[in-house]
C-alpha cells in the first residue's frame, strides 16, 4: 500500500501480484457525468450562499420558490418533476416555506389527493428581491466566457439535456 493523491491509501498493484499497473478504463476527473455534477454542485453551492445568508433558505427551497414564481400554481409532484428533485426534498422544502408563510397550499378540486401550491405575497416579494441578485450571479459566472463560447455552451447544454432525456427513455425501455 502507498499513499495516493489526496493522502488516500492505494493498493500497490505490483505488490498485489500484478506485473504492471494498468491505466484505469475510466478516470472520474475526466468522466463527463462526474464533471457536470461537480459543476452543478459548485454553482448551486456558490449561489446558495447568497440566499441562504440573506433569507435562510437552501437549494431545495430556492428551487420551489423559483418554480412557483414562474408557473404560479403547481402541485408538489409537478414542482419535483420540473426541478428534478426527489419528492421528499420537495415535501420538506414546501413544509419549510409554508411555515415561513412564503408558500400557500389549497385543495385541488380536480384531484383531492393533491394540493395546489402558490407563492404568498411574502414569497413573491422574496423572489422579486432575489431575481436581480441571481441574474447578477449568472452574469458574473459566465463573465469568463466570450460571447461565442457562451452561445456554444448554451447550445451544448440544450443538446445534452435533450440527448440525456432520450437516452434515459431508451434505457428505461431496456430494463
PyMOL commands that set and color helices and strands:
alter all, ss='L'
color gray80, all
select helices_A, chain A and resi 5-7+28-30+32-55+59-71+76-83+87-99+121-142+147-174
alter helices_A, ss='H'
color red, helices_A
select strands_A, chain A and resi 2-3+9-10+103-107+115-119
alter strands_A, ss='S'
color yellow, strands_A
deselect
rebuild
show_as cartoon
